[in-house]
Amino acid sequence: MAVRSAQRPLAARALQQVVQRLQRAAAPPWLHGEVARRMAERLPLIRLQPRRIVDWDAFVGAGRRPLEAAYPRARIVAVEGDAHRRDATAAALAAPWWSPRRWGAGAGEAVLASELPAAACELLWANMSLHFAPDPQAVMRQWQRAIATDGFLMFSTLGPGSLPELRALYAAQGWGVPHAPFVDMHDLGDMLLEAGFADPVMDQEIVTLTWADGAAALAELRTLGGNADPQRCAGLRTPRWRRRLEQALRDAAAGPDGRVRLSFEIVYGHAFRPLARPRVEAETRLPLDELRAMVRTRSRDPGRDPNAP
């Protein structure tokens, strides 16, 4: 898996190749679609009904259908990581001329992250993409900027409890590390606070997938990412080694039914973008969009004393 570790950075070139391969795949990973469905089940807990939604890394995240089902009247903007995937997503979202979606809120739009304006949404949805970020906190700062005041973030990512069977197998064989470490959910919560979010809530669950044999397991693991840890094996693996790995998976990770089993820790998080509260200093500077948001929030509160500070 291509993940970020707080202790050691990812190998940039390897990470780039992994991300490009996933973005150019014919379909997003099955696990991502399943996690999107489960994350959407948490949306009713949030009372806010967003009118504008940003679907971050939309293709890989596979969240469009759950979002449309949850908020059929919302405008959804798909954010992609490169121009090739942005164009492909825009083409896939384009409605035919006779479709009501061409004039309704459901019409599709795809942009690059660099094109996303500040306060672009009330909900930013980021499914199974954060573990591909070399600097998760920098991505969280992008998210915070894109969310309007009082809007909220929903995201999921892989946690450090993922793939213990594979790590144990590699250690027993002396093969080094199969993937870089995943970030703990408590550290992710701290990063959210540092990025300017409020009231972060973190949760996790273990999802176990099974396959008929080691070859099928490795084929699906490839759709989920790759090893971008700088401590990975420096050379190319051979077909003979691949057969040894498939056999080892069958011997070490098979359940009572003989199927290969691997576990994934799925971490869920949500948080809100609060009203900016600048420190009072001799000179205080605020971005114009934040100042406007503060004025709008104060004017919407009918119980506020207009003379109060």
N, C-alpha and C positions, 0 to 999 in steps of 0.2 A: 504493500500500500504506500502511496505517496502521502506522507504526513509530515507535520512540523513538530519538532521537539524543542522544549524550552532550554534543553542543555546543549544541543548541537544543531546547527542549521542543516537544511536539506541540501543535497547536491543539486545545484540550480539547473544544470543541463539535463540531468535525468528527470527532474521534476517537469521541466518544460516538455520533454518528449512524452511523458505519461499523460499530461493534461491535453496535449494536442491529439494524442491517440483517442482519448475518451471523447473529446469534442467532435472528432471526425467519425465516430462510430455510427452504425446504422440506427441504433436505438440506445436509449439510456439503460443502465444496469437494472435488472429486475429488482434487486434489493432497494435501490433508490426509490422506485415506484411504490414499493411496500412501505417504506419509511414515510414517504409523502402522505400516503393514506392514513397512517397512524398519527402523524403530526397534525393532519387536518382534523382528527377527532378531538384535539385539544382546543381548536378555535372557538367553539361555543363558550368556553370559559371566559373569553374576552368579550365584554359588553359593547365595545366600540365596533361600529359597522363601517369599515373603510370604504371610501369612494375611489381611492387610487391605491393600487398595489404594485410593488416592485417584486418581480420574481427573479431573484439573483441566480446566475448560472442556470438559466431556465432549462436548457436541454438536458444537462447532466442531472439536474434536480428532479425532473419528471413530475413537477407539481401543478402543471396547468389545469388538469381536469379537477383535482380536488379543490383548487382555488375557485374555479368557475362554479363548481357545485355549491361551495360555501357562500360565495358572494357573487351571485349572477348579475348584479347591476353594477359591479365595480369595473373600473378601467384597469387592465393589467398590462404592465410594461415588462417585457422579457429583457433581462440584462445578460449579455454573453461576454465571454472573455476575449474573443478575437473576431476580426471582421468576417472571416469565412463562416464561422458558426452564427454570427449575427445575421448575415444574409440568408443562410439556410433556414434559420428560425423565422425570419420575417416572411420568407416564401411559404413556409408551412402554415403560418398564421393567417396569411392573406385569404380573406373570404371571397367567394365568387360574387359577381356583380349582382346576382339576384338574392343574395343572402341578407336577412335583416341585420346581421352582425356588422355589415359595412357602415351602418348608420347608428348602431347602438353602442353601449358601453363595452360589449365584448369584442369589438374589433381589435385585431392584433397589432402589436408594435414591438419592435426589437431594437435595442440600442447597445452600444458599448458602455462599460462602466464610466469611462471618461466623459461620456456625453450626458450623463445623468445629472440633472440640476439639483440644487439643494432643496430640501423640503418637498421632494417629488411625490411622496406617498404618505398614507396613514399606516400602512402595513408593509414591512419589508420581510419577505419570505425567502429563506436561504436553506434549501434542503441538501444535505450531504455534500457540501462544497468546502466547508471551512478547513477540513483536514488536508486539502490540497494547497493551502496558503502557507508560504514560507514565513509570513509574519501575521498571525491571526489578529493581533491587536490593531495593526494598520488597516486590515479589512473591516474590523469593527468600527473604526473611526470613519471609514467610507460609508458604512451603513448608517451611522449616527447622523452624518451630514445629510443623507438622502431622506431621512424620516422627518416629517413635520412635527412640531411641538405637540405633545400628548399622543403621538402615534406610537406604534409598537413594533417590535422585532420578534419573529419566530424563526428559529433555526434548529438544525440537527447536524450532528457530526459523529464520527467514530471516536470512541473513548479507549483508554488504555487496557480495558478488559477484553479487547478484541483479539481473536486468533491466538489464545494461549496454547492451543494444541499445536499450531504451526511453530511457535517459538520453542516449545519443548522438544519438538522433533528436530529442529535445526540444531539446538544445543546438544542433543544426544548424538547427532551425527558429526558435530564439529564443523558445521557449515556457516558459521557466523550469524548474522541477523537477517531475518526474512523481510523486515520492514522497519521503518523508523518509528520511534515511540509516538504514541498519541497523547494529546494534552488532556490532563485530568479535568473533570467538569468543575471542580472547585476553582482551579486556576482560570478556567474560562469565565466563571462568574466574576472573579477579580478583574479580569481583563475588560469585561463589560463595564464595570464601574469606572475603571481608568479611562475608558473610551467616552465616558459621558452619559452612559445609560443609568436608569434608576430602577430599583425594585427587581433585580434579576432573579429569576426562578429557574433552577436547574433540576433535571430529572434524567433517569436512565433506565434502560431495560436491556436484557440479553436476548438476542435473536439467534437461534441455531439453525443453520442450513445443512441439509444432507444431500449426498450425491451417490450414484450407483458405484463409482470407482474414483480413484485418484485423478485420472485424466479429466473426468468431468468436473471435478472440484477445481483443478488448476485452470481449466478453460474459463470457468466463471470468475475465479479470482482475477484473472487478467482483465476482465471487463470492469473490475472495480478499481484498478489502479496498477501500481508497480512499486518496486523498491527504489526509493530515492535517498536512502540512508547513505551518508558518505562512508560508513564502515562496512558496506555490503561487499560481496566478493568482487574483486577488481577485474577479473577475467571473464570470458564468455563461458557459459555452461554448455556442456555437450549433450547430445541425445542420450548417451549412456547415463549421465547424471540425472536427466529428466526421468528416465525409467526407474532409477533408484528412488527418486522422490515420490513417484506415483506408488511404488511398492511400499515405501515407508508410511505414506498416508494411509494406505489400506491396512497396514499392520498396526499403526500406532493410534490412528484417529477414527477407526471404525467402531460403530456402536454395536449393540447386541444383534441388530438385524443385518449386520455386515456392511451397512452403508457408511461412507465417510462423513464425519460430522465436524463442522467448524463453527465456533461461536463468535458473535460480533456484539460488542457493547455499543448501543445506540444512545447518544447523549442528546437530550432535548433542552432548549433554553428559550426563554422569552424575557423581554425587558421593555421598558418604556423610555421614550425620549422626554425628559422633563423640561419645564420652562427654564431657560437660562437664568442663573442667579449669579451675576457678576460680583466679584469682590469690590467693596467700596475702597477706592484709593484716591490719591490726589488727582489722578487722571485715569479714567476708565474708558476703554474703547470696545465697541460692540459691532459685529458685522450688521449691515443694514437689514438683512433678512431676519436675524434673531431679534433685533429691536422691533421690527414690524410684528413678529409673532408675539412678543410680550405685550404690545399695545392691543392686539386683537384679543388675547386671552383675558386681559383686564376688562375690556369693553364687553365681553360676553358674560361676565359675572354680575348678575343683577343685584346681588346682596352686598357688593363691595362698596364701601364708603368712597366716593370719588375724591375726597380730600385725604384719604389714608395714604401713607407712603407705600 
